[in-house]
Amino acid sequence: MLLQRATYVFETFSKHLFGTLIAITQIRRGEGIHMKSIYRGKSGVRLGRGVSRVKGIAAAAAVLALLAGCASPSSPSGETVVVPDSSVSQTDPSTQAATPSITVKDNTNASVYADLKLEDIQQIDGVRGQDWLSEDEVVVNRQNEAGEPTEFSDGEILPQGLYVHTLAGGKEKTIIADDTNWGGAKLSPDKKHLFYQEIFEMTGVGYIMDLETGESVQIADGREILIDGAWLGDDHFVYGNIEGQLFQTDLSGKSEQLLDLADAGQRASGIQTVGDIVYYTGLNEQELFAYHTSTKELERFGSGILWAIPAPDGSQLALVKRTGETEMTLMLTDLAGNEKKTLATGTQVFGTSWSPDGKRLAYTVTSADDGSKDGFYISDVNTGEAFMISSDLADAGDAMKWSPSGTKIMVNKVDRKNGEMLAQSSIIKVSW
């Protein structure tokens, strides 16, 4: 099992979620860090989830990248406090989280492309944004300063918790924060339920929380699942496991197997949904699959496809394909994978995300040849015109998240400052 998990870790690091971190690691070789996977329960610290050594920035950044979830009321410690209604204030000091530092940058770029204008960029240090709860509230993941630190060969790392962060003023409410690492937070489309995981390495134990009651149910009978998945409507969540099956679970935690992926991708990565269709990329030959949950039909596309994101209306795909030994291409395709338009090409293309109205795509591009083109972009999908928002966010590897109105975008990155790996979330406001 350890060999299987180690193999999966290596494979997954080549995927879009952590690909940018690999590029950074290749530049900064030689900085070693000893990584230990630790699970904390009532009995204290328990080793045995695997020990690995990963080079420098990718190792520490991987810890930050994996951690982002919610908790169960049966968690060994820590009180769950969820206040979905933004009009309700947090008054209990025991549940008030420390406020991260916030920087708002004035827009110095007055250029307008395709009726798009950058208004400002609000930077929140020390957090990794997960999802939008409302237009002014985001679910974030950050270190729990009150948690028990874990010792590593070159220092200590605090456990990660989940919080609701208010953009106006920076106040936070605790969702879950204890001595356990929580991650993988994804809100249902109606914002009433939250999927989250207790994180180990590239797997975790999944939960679904009812945000009105704060109560959670465990899914998959507590077995480890992959850190990947997507909501299928408001009442089902689709996920895969390391053994190579694809499942869906309802809000009660009851799971149903959809596919055995032995001959259909081996493992599901980059899971995306639209309507009744589940899109995923298989790890064998990087094929793209589309599974129709209503008809149980499975479609498969060509090889070399890194991932695909369906448009909100399901009419087309934004697809990233390996088009050269060191080249990725972001293109628009029809539902059969036939190319309609090329939007970007680079050594790395990451973070791809559709605006809620399906008119724009956000993404990052880096190139080994021409660094002047590296940056975070928004493209008009009709004209293909691209607007560079920021060159500072070129190495943001997470999938970006648009606010419900489509006027704000959440972008995450990890930087090394004074020898420490620090997460930063940028809230970018645009208009047109």
PyMOL commands that set and color helices and strands:
alter all, ss='L'
color gray80, all
select helices_A, chain A and resi 2-13+19-27+56-66+220-222+261-263+371-373
alter helices_A, ss='H'
color red, helices_A
select strands_A, chain A and resi 32-41+44-55+102-106+117-125+127-132+137-143+150-152+155-157+160-166+172-176+182-187+193-199+203-210+216-218+225-226+229-231+236-240+245-250+255-260+268-274+277-282+288-292+297-300+305-310+317-324+327-333+339-346+348-354+360-366+375-380+386-390+401-402+408-417+420-431
alter strands_A, ss='S'
color yellow, strands_A
deselect
rebuild
show_as cartoon
